[in-house]
Amino acid sequence: MAPALRLLLPALLALPATTWAMAGAQGPAGGARVNICYNYGCASEGSVRVRESTLRRIGERLAAARSAGEERERLAEAVGGLYRVAATQTAIAADRAGNLLDEGADGRMDCIDHSTSTTRLLQLLEARGALRFHRVVEPARRTRLILQHFSAVIEALSVEERFERLPPGHALAGCNCTEDGLVIGEMDGDDRPGQRYVVDSWFVDNGEPAVVLPLAEWLNGGGPNVQ
């Protein structure tokens, strides 16, 4: 990452959550609009319309997740799908994994573009009630030698918070479960409340599922070997 670009992230990271959420404004015909950054360091931004039918389909697929781990898998696919939609309306179809494979191309995206845009996409889904097991939090930064890298981040919810996100009437009293038998109260070791995961779309070509890793693993250098 160029040194000049590193100066942009502190300002982005300092934005309050409500400011990030404003990126997913309501669009025409019940859809939504979200701003996508590209050309490194958010030098360019495009307003992308996501149709209501697309958002509904993604929401239904996420709602079918039976665990936090399954929600993360489906969320990785959802992010990839939303980037494919964005590629039909902006230049980001040219974006490739890392920074070298698309160097100089209009529509290229560095990790600042990805961490900013992916956070906006995740917040759009969260604002529509599509996340039952996680919340969206501020992007994370890792430093290795002189290089820095950034990613969007989600955090596992507590049992109480998971119940609060269920539609009215979907939780059954006395069994920690939903009306279709999903046991909300069961958690494995990776899903303790507060456990954080990166959702890193910089690692992949445009439209491919994002890479989801435990934050601690990512901070230690985890993820595909791309440059």
N, C-alpha and C positions, 0 to 999 in steps of 0.2 A: 504494500500500500504506500502511495506517495506520502511524504511527510506532511504536505499541505492538507491532505485529506484527513489526517488524524486530528486536525484542529476542529473539524466540523462535528465530530461525535459528541464531545462534552456538551455542546449546546443542545443536541438532539436528546441526549440522555437526561438533560435537566428539565425537559418538558414534562409537565404534570400529565397524569394518565388521561385526564379529560381532554387535554390538547391532542394527544394521540388519537383518542376516540373520535374526534371531530373529522378525521380523515374518511370515515365511513358514512358520509351524509346520505340521506334518503334521496333516491333518484326517481326518474319517471316510472309510471306504471308499477309502483310498489317495489321496484328493484333498488339498487344502491349504487353510489359512486364512491370510488376510492382513488386516491392519488398514488401513483407508482413512480418511484425515483429511478433514474438511470443515467448513464454517461459519467459515472463515478462521482461520488460525493454529493448526490442529489443535484448535479449540475442541470439536469433536465427533469421535468415532472410531467406526467400525462394523467388526465382524469379518465378513469376507466368505468364504464357502466357494466354492472353485473345484473343480469336479468333476474327477476323474482323466481322464475322457474329453476334457474341454476342454483340460487341460494336455497330454495326449498329442497331440491334434490340432495345437495350437500348436507343440509340440516337433517334430513331423513336418514342419510347414511351414518352420520355421527350419532344420531339418537339410537341407532341399533347397536352401538358399542356396548358390550357387556362388562367391561372393566376399564380402568384408567389406561392400562397398557394398550387395549384395543382402540380406545379413543385416540391415543397418540399415533397409532398406525394409520387410522383413518384421517386424522388431521394432517399427517404428512402428505397423503394423497390429495386431500382437499386443497392444500396450499399449492401443490403442483397444478391442479386443475384450474385454480383461480389465476395463476400465472399464464396458463394457456389462453384463458379468456383475455387477459391483459395484452398478450402478444398479438391478438387480432385487432387491437385498437392503438397500440403504440409500437415503437421500434424494438421492443425487448425480445422479439423472436430471435434476434441475433445473439442473445446472451448465452454464453457457454460456461461450464464449470470453471471456477477460479477466475484469474485475471488474464492469463496468457493466451488462451485459445481464441479469445475474441478481441484481442488488443487492437484498439483503434476503430473498432466497429461502432457505428451509431446504434445505440440500444444496449451496449455492454453494461454490466452491472458489477460493481465491486461490493465488498461486504457492508459498506455503509448504505448503499442502495438497498441491498437485500435485508439487512437488519431493520431498516426503517420501514420498507414496504411490507415485509412479512409481518411485522408487528401490527401494521394497519390492517392487513387481511385477517389476522387472528382476532383483532379487536372487533372487526366487523362481524365475524361469526359469533363472538362472545356476546355482543350487543343484541344479537338476534336470538339468544338463548340456546345456541347450538352446542355449547360446551357444558357438560354436566360434571366432569371430573377434574377440570383444571381451570385456572384463571390465567390471564395474560399479564405479565409483569414487564418491567423495564428491560431493554436489551442488555446483554452482558458483553464484557470486553476481556480478551485474554492477551497477554504479552509474552512473546517468546523471542529472546535476544532483542533485536531492535524492531521486530515486526509486531503489529497489532492486528487483531481480528475481532469482529463483532457479530453477534447473532441475536435473533429474537428468542424469547424465553417464556415458558409456561410453568406454572406451579401447581402441584397436586393439592386438591381441596380436602378439608376435613369431612367427616361423615355428616356433620350438621350442615355444612355448606352445600354438600351434594344434595341433601334433601331439600334445601331452600331453592335449588335450581330446577326441581321437578315442577311440571305444570300442576296447577291446583287439582287435588283429588287423585293424583297418581301415586302418592305414598300411602302404604297401608300401616296403620298403627300397630305396634307391638311386634313387628317382625323385621324391621329394618329393610324392607323390600318394597318394590313397586308393584302395581297391580298386575304386571305381566311376569312377576317372579324374579326380577333383578334384585340381588341382595346388595344394597348400597353399603352396608356396614363392613363388608369383607375387604381387607387390604393386604397386599403382600408387602415384602420389605422395601420394594422400590416405590411404593405409593404412600409412604408416610406423609401426613399433612405437611406442606412446606417444601417437599422434595421438588427440585427444579430440573427442568430439561430444556436444552436448546432446540429450536426448530430452525435449522440452518439450510436455507435454500441456495446459498453461495456455492455449496459443494457440487451442485448438479446443473445440468443443462436446463434451459427454460422448459417448464412444463413437467419435469420429472418430480417424483415425490421428494419432499424435503428430507434431510437427514435429521433424525431426532435422537439425541444422546443425553444421558445424565449430564447435568452441568459440570459436575466435578470431573468427569471423564473428558469432556470437551476442554475444560480449563487446563487439563494435563496434556493437551495436544491431540485428543481423539478426533476422529473423522477421516474421510478419504484423503489420500495424498494428492492434492491438487494445488496448483500455484496460480 
